[in-house]
Amino acid sequence: MKTLLFAFALGYGEILVILLILLLVFGAKRIPELARSLGRASREFKDAKDGVISELEKEPGSPKATAQEADREEKAAEPEKKG
């Protein structure tokens, strides 16, 4: 496993060579478009992930929903304890 991780360790020289190859292959006009579309795809993935997580948290019986219900019950019981 460690050898696999070291295979992807890139230094400054390797990154520079990759960027130069990208510049030659796609050209200066196309690279900003590619970066924009990559950013949009990343944002869409993050939004979808956050949506799934929030739906799972709303589901009854989930750890977060159970904790929220316990907090609500605790706050509702506080005035009864004081009175």
N, C-alpha and C positions, 0 to 999 in steps of 0.2 A: 504494500500500500504506500509506503514512504517513497518508493522509487517512482510510482505514478505521480505523486504530488511534486516531486522534484523535476519531473519531465515537463511540467507546465510553468515552472518558475522562469520568468522572463526578466532579463536585465534591460538597462536603458538602450544598449546597442540593438538588441533584438526587436524592441518596440519601435525604434527608429526605422529599422529595415522594413518592418511590417507596414508602418505608416507611409514610407516612400513607395512601397509596392502598391498600396491602396491608391495613392495619388496617381501613380502611372496607369493603373487599371481603370479607375473610375473618372479621373480628371477632377480639377478643382471645382467645377460647377456642380458636379453630382454628389460630392462628399457631404455638403451641408444638408442636402435633401435626404441622404441616407441617415445622417445623424438625427434629423427631425423625426423621421419615421421610426427609428429605433427608440427615441424618447417617447413617442406616442404609444408604441407597443408596450413599452415598460410601464407607462402610466396606466394603460388599460388593464394590464395584468395585475398591477397593484390594486386598482379599484375593484376588480373582480374578486381578488383575494380578500380584501376588506369586506366586501359584500357577503361573501360566504361565511366569514368569521362572524359578522354581526347577525346573520340569520341563525347560525348555530348557537350563538349566545342567547338569542330570543327563545329558542326552543325549550319547552318545559323539561326539566330534569337535567339540563346542562349545568355544569359547575357554576358558571357565572350567574345564570338565572336563579339557581338555588340560593346563591349567596345574596343576590339582590332581594329575593323574597324574604330571606331571614332578616335582612336589614330593615325591610318595611315592617315586618312583624314586631321587631324589636322597638322601632320608633313608635309604633302604634300602642305597644304595651307600656311605654314610659309614662304617659299621663296617668294611667291606672295605678302605677306604683306610687306616684307622688300623692295621689288623692286618697 
